[in-house]
Amino acid sequence: MSTSPADPAPYNTFLMDLLGVMAYGELSAFERLSSDARYSPTLHDRAVLGRIAVIEFQHYEFVSAKLEAMGIDTEAAMLPFQPSVDHFHERTRPADWYESLMKAYVIDTVSADFYRAISRYVDAGTRALVEQIQADEEATAVLRERLKAALADDPRLASRLALWARRLLGEALTQAQRVSFEHAFLGALIGADEDRTRELVRGLMAELAANHSRRMAQLGLAG
């Protein structure tokens, strides 16, 4: 489903916000993974996180190129989201390498679900960009397999990482709700009133939570 608004100005503002938060999310993921690599128990694991960090930076460059092609400065588009995203990461600082892995996995997958859901309502070009980025399963697959291996090596991690994942999900959903309402990511696109927008956002949050639970079950953890 695409959108072709009669008045492009509100849509373009929405699009700048959407791409701005995506760009800063990818840039922050790159910085976080690069920093968290120092927790890695082996050089191989450090290289794994480094590789994922590179993928995140490539995604940032894709979004930045889209913004620049629209005549929008990437930094200007990202700045409104810097305080809330930085605060989110401060609230969810991992205690060790295993928590870093789980945070990367949860945030990567929940964010992908969120952007894919929003992309149902945007123009074809933007939707293709979102699909290009979120269809890149390399990082997600690596994180999933490394988490499975860690849990198999030390089953005592299961309860701690399950609790950590639930906390991360709660923080991620709160962040997604805030962004959705403050920047009208759904209401502005389909012309919904406030009540309808809240209904749509509640449905989206339920979808994100259900997907997360399925992924935790794949790891052998309670969602």
N, C-alpha and C positions, 0 to 999 in steps of 0.2 A: 504494500500500500504506500503510495507516494503522496506528497502534498504539493499543490500548485496554488499558493495563496494569491488572491487578487491584489492585495497590497503586500509587496515583498518585504517591506521594512521590518515589521515585527518578526517575520520568519528569519530574516538575516540576522537579527539580534539574537534570536534563539539559537541559530546555527553557530554564531560566534561563541556563545556561552557553552554549547555542547562540545564544540571542538576545543575550546579553551580548557574545560575541565578534563577532557580526555588527554590533552597534551600535557597538562601538569601532572595528571595521574601517572602517565607513562614516564615522565622525567623523574618524578619522585620514586617510582619503582626502581628505575635504574640506579639512582643514588642510594636507595635503601639496600638493594641487593649487593651493590659494590661494597658498601660499608659492612653489611652483615657477613660477608664472606670471611671476615677475620675470625669469626667464631668456628669456622669449619674445622673438623677434627683431622682431616687429611688434605694434602695438596690437591688431590683429585676432586674432593668435594669443593674446595675453594674454586677450582677451575669450573666446576659445574655451575656454581652460582654466578661466576663471572660471565659465563656464556649466556645465562639467562638475562643477566643485566644488559648485555650487548643487544639481545633481542628486544628488550624493553626500550632501549635507546633508539633502535631502528623504528619501532612503532611511533615514538615521539617525532622522529624526523618525517614520517609519512603524514602525521597530522599537521605538523608545522608547515609542510609543503602545501597542503590543502589550504591552510589559512593564508599563507603568503600569496597563493594563486587567487584568492578572493580579495586581495588587497588589504588584509588584516595583519597587523603586527602580532606575532605569536606571543611575545611577552605581555603585550597589552591584554590579549585574550585570556592569558593564564592568571594574571595578577589578582582578579577578584576571588579566585579560588585558593590562592596560596595560604591564607590564614587558616581556613577550615581544614584543608588537606594536611597541612603541617601539624595542626592540633590533633587531628585524628592519629597521625603517626606517633606523636608524643604520648598519647593515651594508650597506644598499643605497642609499646616498645618491647621486643622479645627479650627474654632472660638468657637464652642460649641458642645454639645453632638449630636445635630441633624446633624450638618455637619460631625461629626465623623461617624455617622451611614451611611450617604450617601457615604462618602469616602470609607468606608469598603465595601459597596454594589457594588459601581461602580468598584473599583479596583479588587475585588474578581471575579466579573463576566467577566470583560474585560480580565483579566489575564487568566481565565479559557478558554475563547474563543480562545485566542492567543495560548495557549499551546496545546489545542485540534487540532487547525489547523496545527501546526508544527508537531504534533504526527502522522499525516497522512503519513509522509515520513520517520519515524524512524523504527527501528527493533521492532519485536513483543513484546519483553520483556519490552523495554522502553515505547512503546505505552500502554502496560497494566498498567504500573506504572502511567503514566499520566492520563489514564482513571480512575484508582482507586482513585486518588486524586481529579480530577475534577468532578467525578460523585458524590462526597459527597455533597449533596444538603442541608444538615442540616443547615450549617451556612448561606447560601444564603437565604433559606426559612425564617429563623428567622429574618434576617435583613430586608427582604422584608415586612414581616408582621408587624414588629415594625415600619417601615417607614410608612406603610399604616395607622397604628393606630395613629401615630404622626400627619400625615396630616389630618386625620379625626378630631382629637381633636383640631387642630389649622390650619384652612385652609390658614391663613396668611403665613404659612411656604412655601407654594407651589412655589411662584415666586422666593424666595431666594434659595430654594433647587434646583429648576430647573436650575437656573443660575450656582450654585455651581457644579451641575452634569455636565453641559456642559464644564465648565472649567476643571474639573477632566478628562473628556473624552479627551479633547484636549491634556492635559499633558500626559495622558496614551498612546495615539496614537503616540505622538512625541517620547516618551520613547521606545515604541515597534518598531518604525521605526529605531531608532538609534541602538538598540540592533540587529535588523534583519540585518542591513547593516554592522555594525562593526564586527559581528561574523558570517556573511554569513549563517544565519539559514535556508535559503531556497536555495540560489544559490549553496552552497557547497553540499547540499543533492542531488540535481537533476542535477548537472553539468550545471547549467544555466549561461549564460554570464551576464554581468552587466545590459544590457538593459532588458533582460528577467527577471532578479531578481527584478529590479525596477517595472516592470509590475506586477509580482506576489505580491510584497509587497503592491502596490497600491490596488490590488484586496482584499488583506487580510484586509487592513485598512478600506476599504469600507464595508466589511463584519462585522467587529467589530463595526463600527459606526451604521450600520443598526440594529444589534442585540441590541445595547444599546438603540436605539430609541424605539424599541418594549418594552423593559423592562421599560423604563420611562413611556410609554403609559399605561402600566399595573398599574403604581402607580398614574395615572391621571395627569402626568406631561408632558410638552413638551420636546421632545428629542433634 
